[in-house]
Amino acid sequence: MDGFGYNKDLPDSLNTDFDDVYIFHGNPAIGGESDGGLGIWEQLKPGHGTGFSSDGKQNHLSERFGLELSFAKKMKALFPNEKIAIIKYSRGGTSIDSMANRKPGCWEPDYNANQGINQYDHFLATLRNAFSDHDIDDDGIEDVLIPSGIVWMQGESDTDTKEIAERYLFNLKRLMDLIRASLLVDDLPVVIGKISDSWDKGDKVYPYAELVQYAQEEYAKTDRHAAIVRNTRYYKFSDRWHFDSPAYINLGASFAEKLYGLIMKKSNK
C-alpha cells in the first residue's frame, strides 16, 4: 500500500520531521523496470505516499502519506528510548498472484516478468540497498539494523476471480515466509491489514473480497506470530479504491499497536 492520504490533512503532530525515526523508501517501480528499490536513508517526514520516487541519490517527496507517520508516532510512544528505522517498499495496484498480474506487476517470486524482474525483486533490491548503508543517521557511528516486524496492507488486486482469491492464503503465507527468510528471522512478527470495499455507488468494487478477507483471517489465526488489523471495515474512502486521510492515520497507529503486542508476546515467551 503506497498511501493516498493528503499531507494538507495532517495534524501538526504528524506534519513534522520525526526525531530518531529514519526511513528507507525503495523507489516504487512497475515489473520489469530496473530502478525499483533505489533509495537513501532520511529522517522521516511527510511525503512517502503515492507519487514518491527516488533515484538512489535524492528522494522526491510527494504531497501524500501512508501509514508510516502515525505508525512511527505510536511506536516512538511505545518505545521512547529506541531509534526506529522503517524500510518501505510498495507499489499500488499489485497482486501477489501472477494470474492477477496488471501493468504494475505482481509479487509472485517465480513470475518471469519483463526482463525477469517482478515486485518481489524490487523488494529484495530495497533490502539490499537499505542494509548496505551502515550509518543511516550520518553521525559517524555504525548502525545495526535489527528486524522487528513486517506490516502488510494488500489484497484488493487478488479479488478479481474466485480461483485467484481462493489461492490468497497460500500466496500470502508463502510470501510472508520468504520475506521473513530474507530478513533472517523465521518467526518475525507479521501484521496484516484486512481489506475492505468502498461499495462505490452501491456496487462492489472488489468482486471476491470476502474470500481474501477470509484468507487474511485464517492467516492471522494459524500463524502464531501474526496479527490482523480489522478497523478497516469502518474507514471512509476518498475514491473507489483508496481510504481517506483520517483512515491512513488510524491505520498506522493500529498497525503499531498490533506489532507491539506481537513483539511483547515474543519477548515474554
N, C-alpha and C positions, 0 to 999 in steps of 0.2 A: 504494500500500500504506500503510494507516494505521499498523499496528504493534500487535500483540497481546501483546507482552512485558509482564510484570508488574514494576513498579518495585521491589517487595519482593525480587525475584530478582537485582537488580543488585549487582555488586561495588562496594566503596567507591570505586574509581577512576572509576566511571561514575555513581554516585549522588551527584552533586555539581553545583555551578554551574561552568560552563566559562569560564575566563578567555580573553578575546579571541575568543570564539565567540558569535555572535548569530544568532537565528533569527526569521524572519517566517513564521508558520504561518497560512495562509489558512483562514478558517472553512470546514469541510467541509460543504457543503450538497448536497441532492439536486437533480436537474434541475428547473428552474422556480422555485426559491426565489431571492429577491433578495439574500440576505445572504451568498452564497458569496464567499470571498476577503477578508472583513473580517479585520483583524488589527493587531497592533502588533509592533514590534521589541523583543525582550527577550534578555537573556543566556540562553544555552542551559542547560537543566536538565531532569531527567526530567519526564514528563507530556505529551509530544507524540505519544502513541499514540492509539488509538481512544478516543473519549469526550472528546477535546479540543474546545473551542469558543472562539470569540472574537466579541465584538460590535464590535470596532474600537476600543474604549476600554480593555478589560481582557481578558486571556487567562484562560481557565478550564482549568487543567491537569487531566489525568486520572491514573489510577493505572496507566497503561500507557505503553509506549515502543515506538518503531520502530527504524529503523536509524540515526537521527540521532546518537545518543550515541556509539556505537563508531566511527561514521564520522568524527565530529568529533575524537575522541581520536586516531585514526590519522592524520588529515590534519594535526593540530597536530604530531604527531611527525615527519611528512614535511616540513612547512613551519613549523618552530618560530618563525620570525621574522615570520610573517604573521598578520594578523587574518582571521578566516573568517566569512563571512555565508552562512547557509543559508536559502533560500526553499523552504518546503514547502507543497505542496497535494496532497491525496489524498482519496479517498472510497471506502471499501470497497464491494465488490460491483459496481463499474462496469466496463463493457466499452468497447472502442473502437468496435466495430461497432454501428450503430444497430439492426440486426436482432436483437442480443442484449440490447437495452435492458431493464433491470429498473427497479424503482422508484428506486434511487439515481441512474440516468441513465447516459449514455454520453459518450464523448469525441469522437464524430464532429462536427467543427466545423460542418457544414451541417445537423445534425439540429435540427429545429424543435420543441424540447421545449415543455412548458407555459410560456407567456409568452416563448417563443423563447430560453430560457436553458438551455444544456447544460453539461457538465462542462468543456469547453474554455473556455467563457465564464467560469466560476468561476476557472479557472487564469489567464486574462488579467486578471481583476479582482485576483487575488492579486498578480500582477506590478505592475500599476498602483499598487496601494496600497503595496507594498514599496518601489518606486522613488520614490514621492512624498516619502518621508522622507529628507532629505539629511544627517541627523545621527543615525544609528541607535544610537550608544552614548551620546548626550546629553552629549558632552564639550565642546560649543561649537565643534567643528571640523567643517567639511563633509566628509562621507564620499563616496567614489566607489565604486560597486559595479561590479566587473569580472567578468562571467560567465566561469566556468571549466569548467563541465561540467553534465551532466544525468544523474541517476540515475533509473531506471525499473524498478519491480517490479510487473508487472501481466500479465494474460493469461488467468487462470483463467476469467473470465466470458465469454471468447470461444471456449470449447471445447464449447459446447452441441451444435452440429451440424457436420457435415463442411463444409458450404458456408461457414459463418461462420469456422471455423478455417482454411480454405484462403485466406481473404481477409486473414488476420492480417498477413502480411508486407507487403502493400500498405498496409494501415491503419497499421501501426507506422511504416513509412518515412515515410508522409505526415505523421503526427502529429509525429514527431521533427523532420522538416524544418520544420514550422510552428512548433514550439517554438523551434528554432534561429533562425528568422526573427524571432520575437517578441523574442528577445534580441539580435538584430542581429549574430549570428556564425554564418555559414553552415557553418563546419567545427567547431563547438563539440563537444567530446568527449561521447559518449553511452555510458553503461554500463547494460546491462540485466541483470536477474536472470532466470535460467531457471526457469520454473515447475516444480513437482513435485507429485506426488499422494500423499496420505496412505494410500491404499488402505484406508480405514476398513472394518473387518470383512471384509477381503479383497476388497472391491469397489472399482472405480474411482469416484472422486468426480467427475473431470472427463473426460467421455466421449471427446473428441478432443484430449486434452492433447498427444499425440505430434505432431500436426500444428502446433500452436502452438510447441512446442519446436523442431521443425524450422525454422519460420519465424524464431524468435529466433536460432538458429544461423546461418541464411542472412543475416540482417541484420548480425550481428557480422562475418561473413566478407566481405561485399560492401561494407560501409561502412568506408572507411579510417580513420575517426575514431570507431569504435565498438568496444566490447569486451563480453564476457559473463561473468557470474559463474555457475559451474556447481556450486559447493559445495552448492546447494540439494537435490541428489539424496540427500544424506546426512542431511538435517535431520529431526529428530523434530517431531511435531505435538502441540499442546495440545488440539485438537479435529479434526473432519473437515477443516477449511478452513485453519487457521492454525498457523504454526510455534510452537514453544515458545520460552521466553525465551533460552536459550543460542543458539538458531538466529539470532534477531534480532541478537544481539551479534556473532556471527561474520559475518553478512551485511553489517552496516555496515562492519566492518573490511575485508571483501573488496571491497566497492564502492570504498572509499578506495584500496586498493592498485591496482585496475584503473584508476581515474581518474588516479591519479598516473602510471601508465605511459603513458597517452594524453597527458597534459599534457607529460611529458618528451619523448615522441616528437614531438609537435607543435613544441615549442620548439627541438628539435635538427635539424629538417628543413632 
